[in-house]
C-alpha cells in the first residue's frame, strides 16, 4: 500500500489548472499550423494564423489562451493500492482549483446555483470530478478546463440501433452545423457512443482528452473518426464560423457496450483551445 498526502494532490491540481490554461497541447497546436496551410479560404487562413500567434503569445508570456478559463473538469485514475491521507480527496481537489485559479490569474466563472441565485462562488469551485479505480499504486490526474461557448453546443440523442452509422453521422454534422460560430471553430469534437444516457456524455467528454493525432484503437471506430472529420469539414462552417474548409481539427470517438434496444450518442464540442494537462503521482 502506497500513501499519498492530500496536499500533494492539491499542489498537482493547482499546477495543472495553470498549465492547461497557458500551454496549448502540441497535437492541437500542430493541427492549427497544418490547418492554416490546408484552409482554402483566405479569411480562414488569416484567422488560423491569428490563433497560432495567440497560442504562442500565451505560451511565451505565461498567460491564458482564452479569457474563458473554463470550469475545471478533473479526471482521476486512482490505483487501488493507494491510500490518501491528511484530508478529504474532493476537498483537496477543490483546494487545488482555488489555488491554481488564484495564482494563475484565471477567470472565475462558476456560480453556486444554476437557476435562481446564480452567485459567483469567487474561486471557480466546485470542480467537476470523475473518479475511477485502476490497478497499481499511482494516481493519474488530468485537468480539462471547459469553456461554455463550446460546452453549450453539446448534445445527447438516444438513437435506436436501426439508425446505424448513418444516423450517427447525421447527428454529428447537424450538431456542428447548428453550433456555427458559437464554439469558436476550428473545433475538436468528442463523440461518445453506447452505455446509457449519462455514460455516453461522459465518453464524449473523455474523448476530448485523447490527442487528436491518435485514432481509436479499434479500426472500425478509427475509420469512423476519419469519416466524421471529413463530413464536418464539408459543412462549410470554417474558422470562427466565417466559412472555409477547416471547421474541425479532429473528431475523437469513444464507445462502450450498450443495451440491445438502444444506441445513445453524445457530442461534446470543444473550441480550438482544447485544453488539458496531466500528471502521474
C-alpha positions in Angstrom: 0.0 0.0 0.0 1.4 3.4 -1.0 0.4 6.6 0.9 -0.2 9.9 -0.8 -0.9 13.0 1.1 -3.9 15.1 0.1 -1.7 18.2 0.0 0.3 16.6 -2.8 -2.9 16.3 -4.8 -3.8 19.9 -4.1 -0.4 21.1 -5.4 -0.7 19.0 -8.5 -4.2 20.2 -9.3 -3.1 23.9 -8.8 -0.2 23.5 -11.3 -2.4 21.6 -13.9 -5.0 24.3 -13.8 -2.4 26.9 -14.8 -0.6 24.7 -17.3 -3.8 23.7 -19.1 -4.8 27.3 -19.5 -1.4 28.7 -20.6 0.0 26.0 -22.8 -1.9 24.5 -25.7 -1.0 20.9 -26.2 1.3 20.1 -29.1 -1.2 18.0 -31.0 -3.7 20.8 -31.2 -1.1 23.5 -31.9 0.3 21.4 -34.8 -3.2 20.9 -36.2 -3.7 24.6 -36.2 -0.5 25.1 -38.1 -1.4 22.4 -40.6 -4.9 23.7 -40.9 -3.5 27.2 -41.9 -1.8 25.6 -44.8 -4.8 23.5 -45.9 -7.5 26.1 -45.5 -8.9 27.2 -48.8 -10.5 30.5 -47.6 -8.1 33.5 -47.4 -10.0 34.8 -44.4 -9.9 31.4 -42.8 -6.1 31.2 -43.3 -5.7 34.6 -41.7 -7.9 33.5 -38.7 -5.9 30.3 -38.2 -2.7 32.3 -38.3 -4.0 34.6 -35.6 -4.9 31.5 -33.5 -1.4 30.2 -33.9 0.0 33.5 -32.8 -2.3 33.6 -29.9 -1.2 30.2 -28.7 2.5 31.3 -29.0 1.9 34.5 -27.0 0.1 32.6 -24.3 2.9 30.1 -24.0 5.8 32.6 -24.2 4.2 35.2 -21.9 2.6 32.8 -19.5 -1.0 34.0 -19.8 -4.3 32.3 -20.6 -5.0 31.1 -24.1 -8.6 32.4 -23.8 -10.4 34.8 -21.4 -12.9 32.0 -20.6 -10.6 29.8 -18.5 -13.4 27.3 -18.0 -15.0 25.2 -15.4 -12.4 22.8 -14.0 -13.1 19.2 -15.1 -10.9 16.7 -13.3 -10.3 13.1 -14.3 -8.6 11.0 -11.7 -7.4 7.4 -12.1 -6.6 6.2 -8.6 -4.6 3.0 -8.1 -6.3 0.5 -5.8 -3.1 0.2 -3.8 -3.0 3.9 -2.9 -4.2 5.3 0.4 -4.8 9.0 0.6 -4.1 10.6 3.9 -4.2 14.1 5.5 -7.6 15.2 4.2 -10.6 14.5 2.1 -10.0 13.8 -1.6 -12.7 16.1 -3.0 -11.7 18.9 -0.7 -8.1 18.5 -1.8 -9.1 18.8 -5.5 -11.2 21.9 -4.9 -8.4 23.5 -2.8 -6.1 22.9 -5.8 -8.6 24.6 -8.1 -8.8 27.6 -5.7 -5.0 27.9 -5.6 -4.4 27.4 -9.3 -7.1 29.9 -10.4 -5.8 32.5 -7.9 -2.1 32.1 -8.7 -2.6 31.9 -12.4 -4.9 34.9 -12.5 -7.6 32.8 -14.2 -11.2 33.9 -14.5 -13.6 32.6 -12.0 -16.7 31.5 -13.9 -18.7 29.2 -11.6 -22.0 30.2 -10.0 -23.4 28.5 -6.9 -26.9 27.8 -8.2 -27.7 27.0 -11.9 -31.1 28.6 -12.0 -32.2 31.0 -9.2 -29.4 32.7 -7.2 -26.5 32.3 -9.7 -24.0 34.0 -7.4 -20.3 33.6 -8.4 -18.5 31.3 -5.9 -15.5 33.5 -6.3 -12.9 30.8 -6.6 -14.1 28.6 -9.6 -15.1 25.7 -7.4 -16.6 23.2 -7.1 -14.8 21.3 -9.8 -16.4 18.5 -11.8 -14.7 15.4 -10.6 -14.6 12.0 -12.4 -13.0 9.2 -10.4 -12.0 5.7 -11.5 -10.2 2.9 -9.6 -7.5 1.2 -11.5 -4.8 -1.4 -10.7 -1.5 -0.1 -9.3 -0.2 2.4 -6.7 -0.2 5.6 -8.8 -2.7 8.5 -9.3 -3.1 10.0 -12.7 -4.7 13.4 -12.8 -6.0 15.1 -15.9 -7.4 18.7 -15.9 -9.6 19.8 -18.8 -10.9 23.4 -18.2 -14.1 23.6 -20.2 -15.4 27.0 -21.5 -19.1 27.2 -22.1 -19.2 28.8 -25.6 -18.4 25.3 -26.8 -20.0 23.3 -23.9 -23.4 24.9 -24.7 -23.2 23.5 -28.2 -23.0 19.9 -27.0 -25.9 17.4 -27.4 -27.1 13.9 -26.5 -29.5 11.8 -28.5 -30.9 8.4 -27.8 -30.7 6.8 -31.2 -32.2 3.4 -31.9 -29.9 0.6 -33.3 -31.7 1.0 -36.6 -30.2 4.5 -37.0 -26.8 2.9 -37.6 -23.7 4.7 -38.8 -25.7 7.0 -41.0 -27.7 8.2 -38.0 -24.6 8.9 -36.0 -23.1 10.8 -38.9 -26.2 12.9 -39.4 -26.4 13.7 -35.7 -22.8 14.9 -35.6 -23.0 17.0 -38.7 -26.3 18.5 -37.8 -25.0 19.4 -34.3 -21.9 21.1 -35.8 -23.8 23.0 -38.4 -26.3 24.2 -35.7 -23.4 25.3 -33.5 -22.0 27.5 -36.2 -19.6 30.1 -34.8 -20.6 29.7 -31.2 -17.9 27.2 -30.2 -15.1 29.3 -31.8 -14.1 26.9 -34.6 -12.0 25.2 -35.7 -13.3 22.8 -33.0 -12.4 19.4 -31.7 -15.4 17.1 -31.5 -15.7 14.4 -28.9 -18.3 11.7 -29.6 -19.5 9.1 -27.1 -21.4 6.1 -28.3 -23.1 3.4 -26.2 -23.6 2.8 -22.5 -26.5 4.8 -21.1 -27.7 8.4 -21.3 -25.1 9.6 -18.8 -22.3 7.2 -19.9 -22.4 8.5 -23.5 -22.0 12.0 -22.3 -19.0 11.0 -20.1 -17.4 9.2 -23.1 -17.8 12.3 -25.3 -16.1 14.4 -22.7 -13.3 11.8 -22.2 -12.8 11.6 -25.9 -11.6 15.2 -25.9 -8.6 14.1 -23.7 -7.1 11.9 -26.4 -4.6 13.5 -28.7 -6.3 14.3 -32.0 -3.4 12.7 -33.9 -4.1 9.4 -32.2 -7.0 7.4 -33.5 -9.3 5.0 -31.6 -7.5 1.6 -31.3 -10.5 -0.2 -32.9 -10.1 0.1 -36.7 -13.8 0.5 -37.3 -14.0 3.4 -34.9 -10.8 4.9 -36.3 -12.3 4.8 -39.7 -15.5 6.4 -38.3 -13.4 9.3 -36.9 -11.8 9.9 -40.2 -15.2 9.9 -42.0 -16.7 12.2 -39.4 -13.9 14.7 -39.7 -14.3 14.8 -43.4 -18.0 15.3 -43.2 -17.7 18.0 -40.5 -15.2 19.9 -42.6 -17.6 19.8 -45.6 -20.2 21.7 -43.6 -18.5 24.9 -44.6 -18.7 26.5 -41.1 -15.0 27.2 -41.2 -12.7 29.1 -38.9 -14.7 31.2 -36.4 -17.8 30.3 -38.4 -16.9 32.6 -41.3 -16.7 29.9 -43.9 -14.0 27.6 -45.0 -12.8 24.0 -45.1 -11.3 23.7 -41.6 -14.3 23.5 -39.3 -12.7 20.9 -37.0 -9.2 19.9 -36.2 -10.2 16.4 -35.1 -13.0 14.1 -34.2 -12.4 11.6 -31.4 -14.9 8.7 -30.8 -15.1 6.6 -27.7 -17.6 3.7 -27.3 -19.0 1.3 -24.6 -21.3 -1.7 -24.7 -25.0 -0.8 -24.5 -28.5 -2.3 -24.2 -29.9 -4.3 -27.1 -32.7 -1.7 -27.6 -30.6 1.4 -27.7 -27.6 3.4 -29.1 -27.0 6.5 -27.1 -24.8 9.1 -28.8 -23.4 12.2 -27.2 -21.4 15.0 -28.8 -19.1 17.3 -26.7 -17.7 20.1 -28.7 -14.6 22.0 -27.7 -13.2 25.2 -29.2 -9.8 25.5 -30.9 -8.3 25.8 -27.4 -8.9 22.2 -26.4 -7.1 22.5 -23.1 -5.9 19.7 -20.9 -2.9 18.8 -18.8 -2.0 15.7 -16.9 0.4 14.3 -14.3 1.0 11.0 -12.6 1.9 11.0 -8.9 
